[in-house]
Amino acid sequence: MSVAVARRRALLSAALDFVQLPPQTSALRALHAWLDTWTGLGAVVVGMVRLGYRVSLTRLDDHWRSRFGHPRAAPAPRSHPEWSVLRR
């Protein structure tokens, strides 16, 4: 893995980890606000695809479901906690 790819993976992982925290600081509120838009979600999806992950967005009756999985991982991709943009 190149240094650039490793750096992008680390940044993406950090953003996804931090967004699971309650938005108690201005930085976390900004991160939540950005990821709760289609632009923010699109950036995550593009980043995941560039890192080799399978990405699936499924529209259900009243919300969307996102699933990310890596081709070398277990067959069933893991579901990511829902972002509010997916509930719109």
C-alpha positions as CSV (number, residue, x, y, z in Angstrom):
1,M,0.0,0.0,0.0
2,S,1.4,3.4,-0.9
3,V,1.9,6.1,1.6
4,A,-0.8,8.3,0.0
5,V,-3.3,5.4,0.2
6,A,-2.4,4.7,3.8
7,R,-2.9,8.3,4.7
8,R,-6.3,8.5,3.0
9,R,-7.3,5.3,4.7
10,A,-6.3,6.8,8.1
11,L,-8.1,10.0,7.5
12,L,-11.3,8.3,6.4
13,S,-11.2,5.9,9.4
14,A,-10.7,8.8,11.7
15,A,-13.6,10.7,10.3
16,L,-15.9,7.7,10.5
17,D,-14.8,7.0,14.1
18,F,-15.3,10.6,15.2
19,V,-18.7,10.9,13.7
20,Q,-19.9,8.1,16.0
21,L,-19.2,10.5,19.0
22,P,-22.0,12.8,20.2
23,P,-21.5,16.3,18.6
24,Q,-20.4,18.1,21.7
25,T,-17.7,20.4,20.2
26,S,-17.9,22.7,17.3
27,A,-15.5,20.5,15.2
28,L,-17.7,17.4,15.8
29,R,-20.9,19.5,15.0
30,A,-19.3,20.5,11.7
31,L,-18.3,17.0,10.9
32,H,-21.8,15.7,11.7
33,A,-23.4,18.5,9.6
34,W,-21.1,17.8,6.6
35,L,-21.6,14.0,6.7
36,D,-25.4,14.5,7.1
37,T,-25.5,15.8,3.5
38,W,-25.3,14.0,0.2
39,T,-22.0,15.7,-0.5
40,G,-20.5,14.4,2.7
41,L,-21.9,10.9,2.1
42,G,-20.6,11.0,-1.5
43,A,-17.1,11.8,-0.3
44,V,-17.2,8.8,2.1
45,V,-18.5,6.5,-0.7
46,V,-15.8,7.7,-3.2
47,G,-13.1,7.3,-0.5
48,M,-14.3,3.8,0.3
49,V,-14.4,2.7,-3.3
50,R,-10.9,4.1,-3.9
51,L,-9.7,2.0,-1.1
52,G,-11.2,-1.1,-2.6
53,Y,-14.4,-1.5,-0.6
54,R,-17.7,-2.6,-2.0
55,V,-20.4,0.0,-1.3
56,S,-24.1,-0.5,-1.4
57,L,-26.9,2.0,-0.8
58,T,-30.4,0.5,-0.6
59,R,-33.6,2.5,-0.3
60,L,-36.1,1.0,2.0
61,D,-39.7,2.2,2.7
62,D,-38.8,5.1,5.1
63,H,-35.0,5.2,5.1
64,W,-31.8,4.3,3.3
65,R,-29.3,1.6,4.4
66,S,-25.6,1.8,3.7
67,R,-23.3,-1.2,3.6
68,F,-19.5,-1.3,3.2
69,G,-17.5,-4.5,2.7
70,H,-14.0,-5.3,1.5
71,P,-13.4,-8.0,-1.2
72,R,-10.9,-9.7,1.0
73,A,-13.1,-9.6,4.1
74,A,-15.9,-12.0,5.2
75,P,-18.6,-12.4,2.6
76,A,-21.2,-10.3,4.4
77,P,-20.4,-6.6,4.4
78,R,-20.9,-4.8,7.7
79,S,-23.6,-2.2,8.0
80,H,-22.6,1.3,9.0
81,P,-24.7,3.3,11.4
82,E,-27.2,5.4,9.5
83,W,-26.5,9.0,8.6
84,S,-29.5,11.4,8.8
85,V,-29.0,12.2,5.1
86,L,-30.0,8.6,4.3
87,R,-33.3,9.1,6.2
88,R,-34.4,11.9,3.9
